[in-house]
Amino acid sequence: MAEDVQKHSVHTLVFRSLKRTHDMFVSDHAKSIAQDEESQKMKMSVKLKADYNAVLHMPVLKEGKDRVSLLAGSMLGNQSYTQPGDDPEYLIAGTHAYPSGPGVALTADTTIHRNPSEGGINSLALVLPPSQARQDVSRTASSVGDIHRHAGGGERSHPQSSSVSLLDGGGTRNAMARKAPTMPKPQWHPPWKLFRVISGHLGWVRSIAVEPGNEWFVTGSADRTIKIWDLASGKLKLSLTGHISTVRGVAVSNRSPYLFSCGEDKQVKCWDLEYNKVIRHYHGHLSAVYDIDLHPTIDVLVTCSRDATARVWDIRSKANVHTLTGHTNTVATVKCQAAEPQIITGSHDSTIRLWDLIAGKTRATLTNHKKSVRTLAMHPRQYTFASGSADNIKQWMFPDGSFIQNLSGHNAIINTMAVNSDGVLVSGADNGTIHMWDWRTGYNFQRIHAAVQPGSLDSESGIFACKFDNSESRLITAEADKTIKVYKEDDTATEETHPINWKPEILKRKRF
């Protein structure tokens, strides 16, 4: 038997709805629930056991009244406790890897205890023989400090070396006074000179990639074409059409006969170079795709875009494995490597992010730059990389992105950088200037401003991309005057004809 639903007037229903809304939004959901004492005690005992088990029993040490325990304060809230019997020398002791003595062990019910003083710990540490692990730590710390000092970032060298020497048991109580960082003499590099100008594109040349066999190279342009050129002769071998807007990134696989390209038309394409046709598209970016890189050891492809994301694609299945989100503006550049962190991105939000490829999450964010980071360059032999921005070029150490040094002097918007295994870093800027740097010392040994192609305006002298070929004897640049320029080292130059204009100085380096 169906029951009749009681009908209410609109007035009643509106008031009911109003009351429900009021109840929902007036109650303070953000207010924390009152703590249950029993649960709190249980939580503390578990935390004690899990986090502080190794240090629950400390050696017998008598302390003055002013030393209030940090551990008890942090674990048991910030209430003020009174001492049992108001005894000024309340002891902590136990039977854990130290000489035993009478005292109390810490439990969740302990209301107060005193931590041993630093002097006490140090005197105890000096009595203990130096362990192998501790010696290794001190060796590593001093060598890291040495690297920092050599790189000119001496003020960042880690202070732990002095504290470790204190624990070494050798009686070295005084850490050596740190010397002001001096710049080591830069290595001599021959100057580079213009070797060939290749024309053929009808728009700005935006990207370059060199084939692993070093026989040809690829360029992508604002004329929507991808052109393949013979590296030795500079002759055009092939033009590929298919993009409907500027081609911003190209990459050639060393694991398969594929060429990958991305552009401002949001498309990422995979070209089969045996048939010269597009065989796959990778769909997902919501805006122009600015850069592309291939992982050296696994079949994945990483692209970055104006939609503030980088995307990791499975080459074969076209699946979007990860979308790396976190940047708040255009991601301008992306680099991959086999070691951790496997992906590095630079963005117009002026940060660099190091990514965990497996989890698809940020490992570290480097916020030192003040302007957009448009380019990254990874050293082929060292575990270091550089980032280029309009404020300066910065060098970093993997895996955590510890800062090494600034390379200042290229006062322009730096669009591209490349580094070879001789330690020559090249930076190319929006105003058409190319600066050559010594990687180790940051010494700027050459500046080039190549003339624009006849018929072009001087304002069209911008460098958009540069790459060393695989022999590292040629430098290829992609420019705004629609040309590709090839540079090579000057064979006739010697250290006598082109001396290093350098004198040692005490560095006044910025901390960041």
CORHURA-V227631 format. One record per backbone hydrogen bond with DSSP energy under -1.0 kcal/mol. CO is the residue of the C=O (numbers start at 1). NH is the residue of the N-H. E is the energy in kcal/mol with one decimal. If there is no record, write none. Layout:
<<CO,NH,E> <CO,NH,E>>
//
This chain:
<<9,13,-2.2> <10,14,-2.7> <11,15,-2.0> <12,16,-2.5> <13,17,-2.5> <14,18,-2.4> <15,19,-2.4> <16,20,-2.6> <17,21,-2.6> <18,22,-2.5> <19,23,-2.8> <20,24,-2.4> <21,25,-2.5> <22,26,-2.5> <23,27,-1.1> <27,29,-1.3> <36,40,-2.5> <37,41,-2.3> <38,42,-2.3> <39,43,-2.9> <40,44,-2.4> <41,45,-2.2> <42,46,-2.3> <43,47,-2.6> <44,48,-2.9> <45,49,-2.2> <46,50,-2.9> <47,51,-3.1> <48,52,-1.5> <53,56,-1.1> <64,67,-1.1> <66,68,-1.2> <69,73,-1.3> <70,74,-2.6> <71,75,-2.3> <72,76,-2.7> <83,86,-1.7> <84,87,-1.1> <104,93,-1.3> <107,110,-1.1> <117,121,-2.2> <118,122,-2.9> <119,123,-2.7> <120,124,-2.3> <121,125,-2.8> <122,126,-2.4> <123,127,-1.1> <124,128,-1.7> <131,135,-2.0> <132,136,-2.5> <133,137,-2.5> <134,138,-2.4> <135,139,-2.4> <136,140,-2.9> <137,141,-2.9> <138,142,-2.4> <139,143,-2.2> <140,144,-2.7> <141,145,-2.3> <142,146,-2.1> <143,147,-2.4> <144,148,-2.5> <145,149,-2.4> <146,150,-2.7> <147,151,-2.4> <148,153,-2.4> <149,152,-1.1> <153,156,-2.5> <154,157,-1.7> <158,161,-1.0> <159,162,-1.1> <159,163,-1.0> <160,164,-2.8> <161,165,-2.0> <162,166,-1.2> <171,173,-1.7> <181,507,-1.6> <191,490,-3.0> <193,488,-2.4> <196,486,-3.3> <198,484,-2.8> <204,222,-3.0> <207,220,-1.8> <209,218,-3.4> <211,214,-2.4> <215,231,-2.4> <216,211,-2.2> <217,229,-3.0> <218,209,-2.1> <219,227,-2.4> <220,206,-2.1> <220,207,-1.7> <221,224,-1.2> <221,247,-2.3> <225,221,-1.8> <226,240,-3.4> <227,219,-2.4> <228,237,-3.3> <228,238,-1.6> <229,217,-2.1> <230,234,-2.2> <235,230,-3.2> <238,228,-3.0> <240,226,-2.3> <246,264,-2.5> <249,262,-2.2> <251,260,-3.3> <256,258,-2.0> <257,273,-2.4> <258,253,-2.4> <259,271,-3.7> <260,251,-2.3> <261,269,-2.8> <262,248,-1.4> <262,249,-1.9> <263,266,-1.2> <263,289,-2.5> <267,263,-1.5> <268,282,-2.3> <269,261,-2.2> <270,279,-3.1> <270,280,-1.4> <271,259,-2.3> <272,276,-2.0> <272,277,-1.2> <277,272,-3.0> <280,270,-2.4> <288,306,-2.8> <291,304,-2.1> <293,302,-2.9> <298,300,-2.6> <299,315,-1.9> <300,295,-2.2> <301,313,-3.4> <302,293,-2.4> <303,311,-2.8> <304,290,-1.9> <304,291,-1.4> <305,331,-2.7> <309,305,-2.0> <310,324,-3.6> <311,303,-2.5> <312,321,-1.6> <312,322,-1.2> <313,301,-2.3> <314,318,-1.9> <319,314,-2.6> <319,321,-1.2> <322,312,-2.8> <323,325,-1.0> <324,310,-1.5> <330,348,-3.0> <333,346,-2.3> <335,344,-2.4> <342,337,-1.8> <343,355,-3.0> <344,335,-2.5> <345,353,-2.3> <346,332,-1.4> <346,333,-1.8> <347,350,-1.3> <347,373,-2.7> <351,347,-1.9> <352,366,-3.4> <353,345,-2.4> <354,363,-3.7> <354,364,-1.6> <356,360,-2.3> <356,361,-1.1> <361,356,-3.4> <364,354,-2.8> <366,352,-2.0> <375,388,-2.6> <377,386,-3.0> <383,398,-2.5> <384,379,-2.0> <385,396,-3.2> <386,377,-2.5> <387,394,-2.3> <388,374,-1.4> <388,375,-1.1> <392,389,-1.0> <393,407,-3.4> <394,387,-2.5> <395,404,-2.9> <396,385,-2.0> <397,401,-1.5> <397,402,-1.5> <402,397,-2.5> <405,395,-2.7> <407,393,-2.0> <409,411,-1.6> <410,412,-2.1> <413,430,-2.3> <416,428,-2.9> <418,426,-3.4> <420,423,-1.8> <423,439,-3.1> <424,420,-1.7> <425,437,-3.0> <426,418,-2.0> <427,435,-2.4> <428,415,-1.8> <428,416,-1.7> <429,432,-1.6> <429,463,-2.6> <433,429,-2.1> <434,448,-3.2> <435,427,-2.4> <436,445,-1.1> <436,446,-1.3> <437,425,-2.6> <438,442,-2.7> <443,438,-2.7> <443,445,-1.0> <446,436,-3.0> <448,434,-3.1> <453,456,-2.4> <457,460,-1.7> <458,461,-1.1> <462,480,-2.2> <465,478,-3.2> <467,476,-3.2> <469,472,-1.3> <474,469,-2.1> <475,487,-3.2> <476,467,-2.4> <477,485,-2.0> <478,464,-3.0> <478,465,-1.3> <479,205,-2.1> <483,479,-2.0> <484,198,-3.8> <485,477,-3.0> <486,195,-3.1> <486,196,-1.9> <487,475,-2.7> <488,193,-3.1> <494,498,-2.4> <500,502,-1.8> <505,183,-1.1>>
//
